[in-house]
Structure formats: C-alpha cells, structure tokens
C-alpha cells in the first residue's frame, strides 16, 4: 500500500471526528460610522455567530470623540439589538480607555 495514500485516509477519518473550535471574531466601528456600514458589519457578525464563533464588538474613540461617549454607546446598543436574535451578550459593554468592548456568543443549537 502507498504510504502517502495511507496518511491521507487516516487524516480524513480523524478530521470528521473533530468538533468546531470556537474563535473570537471582531468587528470595529466608530461613533461616526454610517448606518449602511454598520448594517454591513452586522451582517458579517451574523455569519460569524451562525458559524458558532464569538463576536467582539469594539467601538473606537479618537480625539474629541472621547467627550461624546454616549454616541458610541448608542451605536453599541444598536448593534447588540440587531444581533440579539442570533447570540447573547456574554460581557456587557465596558469602557477600556479609548475602546468600548462587548462580547457576544452564539446561541446554543442542539
């Protein structure tokens, strides 16, 4: 028997038994990001959640945007609301210096 063929068959058998490894995907937005751009990123995040990956939503603040954090919070809440039917909030939005971060995990599908 050909050793290369043997190794190939063995790798195919073991790959079927492996479960999906959850990854952390990130979408980044700014407080001034347009509505269409946010909807496009949300659509990508829905795809990540359907693929059983976690999604980290990050709102970045630069310069004078730090004085208007409530604008970033509105953007974050809108994204969370759009993703609520595909995943649940794992970590509530929290401010970390110039970033507001929230983690969303996929819903359990059994």
C-alpha angles and dihedrals in degrees: 000000000000110000092213091055090048092053091046092052091047093051092049091053094050095045091060091059097051117102123223111274111223114237131193112239122188134211117192126201137166127223090253095049112132124251094246092050091051091049090051092051091046089053089054090048090052088055091051092050092048087053088055095251124136118242124216112201112204126187110197122207123202131184114324092004086085088072090059105048090148089071090057091047090054090052091048093049090049092053092047090050092052092048096043095097093052100041146003128243109259097179120023116234110283131183115237109179104289096356135075109204133191129172122212122192125200121259115257112260112196 
